[in-house]
C-alpha cells in the first residue's frame, strides 16, 4: 500500500525542513502552503533529489474547509495516511489576534478533523506549537478550557475571545493562547486516535533562527535576554525542530503519544529554575 505524508506550511521555515525529512519516510508527500509557488518549487526540488517520496504541491489554507476536503480526498485516493507534520502558522508580527487564533489554533483543529477519518494503525500527527504558553504559565479556568475544547463552529473565535477577555486582542498575547490551544488539542486528539492505533503529539520550538528573530534581536533587549537565557546560549535551527518532528512521526516513537516536546535549548529548564 502506498504511504502518504503531509507537510503543511511547507513553503518556508520549519514546514520546509519537516518536508525534507518526510521525503524519505513516505511514498507520496503532499506539500501544502498558502504560497503555491513556494511549494511547487520545493516539490520540484525534492522530486529531483533522489528522495523516496514523490512530492506533490497543493496551494491551500488550513482554515479553508473546501481546501481541507480536497486534501483529505487526495490522500484517500493515493493510499494510507502515514505521517502529518503540521507547521502552518502565523506569528504576532504577521497577523492580528484573530488571524493568529484562526490559523495557529483553529486551523490545527480543522486539519485534524478533516484527516481523522483517514487515521489508521501507524498514522502519526505532529502539530507545531511554541514554548510561549509554557513560559507565560497559561492555566485557564475550567470555563475557558471548556470553550477551547469546543467544536470549531463558525463563531468559535468569538467564543474564545469572550471567554478569555479583551486581553486576547493583543497579538502578543493571542499567540501563547493559540499555541496553548494546540498543546491541549494534541493531548485530546491522542486519546481520540488511540483506539485505531494512531498517535498525536505537539512540538514546541523556543527561539529559532528566523528572519523575524534576527530583526527582533536587533531591536529589543528582551529578545537578546531570551537567547542569552537559553542554556545553550544560541538560537535553534529549523532543521533541529524538524529532526524532532521526524522522530515523533517515525516507528521509533511508536509508544510516544499525547505529549508536547520542547525544542528550546533548555530555555524552559532555565525559566523554571528562576
C-alpha positions in Angstrom: 0.0 0.0 0.0 1.3 3.5 -0.9 2.1 5.5 2.2 1.2 9.2 2.2 2.7 12.1 4.2 1.6 15.7 4.6 3.7 18.7 5.4 1.8 21.9 6.0 3.4 25.3 5.9 6.0 23.7 3.6 6.8 26.8 1.7 9.3 28.0 4.2 11.0 27.6 7.6 10.1 24.7 9.8 7.5 23.4 7.4 10.0 23.1 4.6 12.6 21.5 6.9 9.9 19.0 8.0 9.0 18.3 4.4 12.7 17.5 3.6 12.7 14.9 6.4 9.4 13.4 5.4 10.5 13.0 1.8 12.5 9.9 2.9 9.7 8.4 5.1 6.7 8.0 2.8 6.0 7.1 -0.8 4.0 10.3 -1.7 4.4 13.6 0.1 1.8 16.3 -0.2 3.2 19.8 0.4 0.7 22.4 1.4 1.1 26.2 1.9 -0.8 29.4 1.1 2.2 30.2 -1.2 1.6 27.8 -4.0 4.7 28.9 -5.9 6.9 28.1 -2.9 5.6 24.5 -2.5 5.7 24.0 -6.3 9.4 24.9 -6.2 10.0 22.6 -3.2 8.2 19.7 -4.8 10.3 20.0 -7.9 13.5 20.1 -5.8 12.5 17.1 -3.7 11.4 15.0 -6.6 14.7 15.6 -8.4 17.0 15.0 -5.5 16.8 11.2 -5.1 14.3 11.1 -2.2 12.0 8.2 -1.7 8.8 10.2 -2.0 7.1 11.7 -5.0 6.3 15.2 -3.9 3.1 16.9 -4.9 2.3 20.6 -4.1 -1.1 21.8 -3.0 -1.7 25.5 -2.6 -4.2 25.8 0.2 -5.1 27.4 3.5 -5.6 25.2 6.6 -8.5 27.3 7.6 -10.4 26.7 4.4 -12.8 23.7 4.7 -13.0 23.2 1.0 -9.3 23.0 0.7 -9.1 20.6 3.6 -11.7 18.4 1.9 -9.7 18.3 -1.3 -6.6 17.4 0.8 -8.4 14.5 2.5 -9.8 13.3 -0.8 -6.4 13.3 -2.4 -4.9 11.3 0.5 -7.7 8.8 0.3 -7.2 8.4 -3.4 -3.4 7.8 -3.1 -3.1 5.3 -0.3 -2.7 5.2 3.5 -2.1 8.3 5.6 1.2 7.7 7.4 2.6 11.0 8.7 1.4 14.6 9.2 3.8 17.4 10.1 1.7 20.5 10.7 3.8 23.6 10.7 1.4 26.1 9.1 1.3 29.2 11.4 1.4 32.9 11.7 3.3 34.8 14.4 2.3 38.0 16.3 4.3 40.2 13.8 2.4 38.7 10.8 -1.3 39.0 11.8 -3.8 40.5 14.2 -5.1 38.5 17.1 -8.0 37.0 15.1 -5.7 35.7 12.4 -3.3 34.2 14.9 -6.2 32.3 16.7 -7.7 31.2 13.3 -4.5 29.9 11.7 -2.5 28.6 14.7 -5.2 27.1 16.7 -8.4 26.7 14.7 -6.5 25.6 11.6 -4.9 22.8 13.6 -8.3 21.6 14.8 -9.8 21.8 11.3 -6.9 19.9 9.7 -7.1 17.2 12.3 -10.9 16.8 11.9 -10.5 16.6 8.1 -7.8 13.9 8.4 -9.0 11.9 11.4 -11.3 9.6 9.4 -8.1 8.5 7.4 -6.1 7.6 10.5 -5.2 4.0 11.0 -2.6 1.9 12.8 0.7 3.6 12.4 -0.6 7.0 11.4 1.1 9.8 13.4 0.4 13.6 13.6 2.7 16.3 15.0 1.5 19.8 15.5 4.0 22.6 15.8 3.3 25.0 18.7 5.6 27.1 20.9 7.1 27.3 24.3 5.4 30.7 24.8 2.4 29.4 26.7 4.7 27.4 28.9 6.8 30.5 29.7 3.6 32.6 30.2 2.3 29.8 32.6 -1.1 29.8 30.9 -3.5 27.8 33.1 -7.2 28.6 32.1 -10.2 28.4 34.4 -12.4 25.4 33.7 -15.0 27.5 31.9 -12.3 28.9 29.5 -10.9 25.4 28.9 -14.3 24.2 28.1 -14.6 26.8 25.3 -11.2 25.8 23.9 -12.3 22.2 23.8 -15.5 23.0 22.0 -16.3 22.4 18.3 -14.7 24.7 15.8 -18.1 26.2 14.7 -18.4 29.5 12.8 -18.4 31.6 16.0 -15.5 29.6 17.6 -13.0 32.5 17.6 -15.6 34.9 19.0 -16.4 32.4 21.8 -12.7 32.1 22.6 -12.5 36.0 22.8 -15.5 36.2 25.0 -14.1 33.5 27.4 -10.6 34.9 27.6 -11.4 38.6 27.5 -10.2 41.7 25.8 -6.5 40.9 26.5 -6.7 38.4 23.7 -6.9 41.3 21.2 -3.2 41.9 21.8 -1.4 39.8 19.2 1.5 39.1 21.5 -1.0 37.5 24.0 -3.1 35.8 21.3 -0.1 33.8 20.2 0.6 32.0 23.5 -3.1 31.3 23.9 -3.3 29.9 20.3 -0.4 27.6 20.9 -1.7 26.6 24.3 -4.8 25.5 22.4 -2.6 23.4 20.2 -1.0 21.7 23.2 -4.4 21.0 24.7 -5.8 19.7 21.4 -2.9 17.4 20.8 -3.5 15.7 24.1 -7.2 15.2 23.4 -6.5 14.1 19.9 -4.1 11.4 21.1 -7.0 10.0 23.2 -9.4 10.0 20.3 -6.9 8.4 17.9 -5.6 5.7 20.3 -8.3 3.1 19.6 -7.3 2.9 15.9 -3.6 2.7 16.7 -2.8 6.3 15.6 -0.8 8.9 17.6 -0.7 12.7 18.0 1.9 14.9 19.7 2.9 18.6 19.6 6.4 20.2 19.4 7.2 23.5 21.0 10.2 25.4 19.5 12.0 28.0 21.5 13.9 30.8 19.9 14.6 29.6 16.4 16.9 31.5 14.0 14.3 33.0 11.8 14.4 36.4 9.9 11.9 37.7 12.5 14.0 36.7 15.4 17.1 38.3 13.9 15.1 41.5 13.4 13.7 41.4 17.0 17.2 40.7 18.4 18.5 43.8 16.8 15.6 45.9 18.1 14.7 44.5 21.6 16.9 43.8 24.5 14.3 41.4 25.9 14.8 39.1 22.9 18.6 39.2 23.4 18.0 38.3 27.1 15.8 35.4 26.0 18.5 34.0 23.8 21.2 34.6 26.5 18.9 32.9 29.0 18.9 29.7 26.9 21.4 27.3 28.4 22.9 26.5 25.0 23.4 30.2 24.5 22.1 30.3 20.9 19.1 30.2 18.7 17.9 26.9 17.3 17.7 25.9 13.6 14.7 24.8 11.6 16.5 21.5 11.0 16.7 20.8 14.7 13.0 21.2 15.1 12.3 19.0 12.0 14.6 16.3 13.4 12.4 16.0 16.5 9.2 16.1 14.4 10.6 13.3 12.2 11.4 11.2 15.2 7.9 11.6 16.6 6.4 10.6 13.3 8.6 7.6 12.9 8.1 4.0 14.1 10.9 4.6 16.6 8.4 6.7 18.5 5.6 4.2 18.3 4.8 4.4 22.0 5.1 8.2 22.3 1.7 9.8 22.3 -0.2 12.8 23.6 2.8 14.8 24.8 4.5 18.1 24.0 8.2 18.1 23.3 10.1 21.4 23.8 12.9 22.0 21.3 14.3 25.1 23.1 17.9 24.6 24.0 16.9 24.3 27.7 15.1 27.6 27.9 12.2 26.2 29.9 14.5 24.5 32.3 16.3 27.8 32.9 13.0 29.7 33.4 11.6 27.1 35.8 14.7 27.3 37.9 14.4 31.1 38.3 
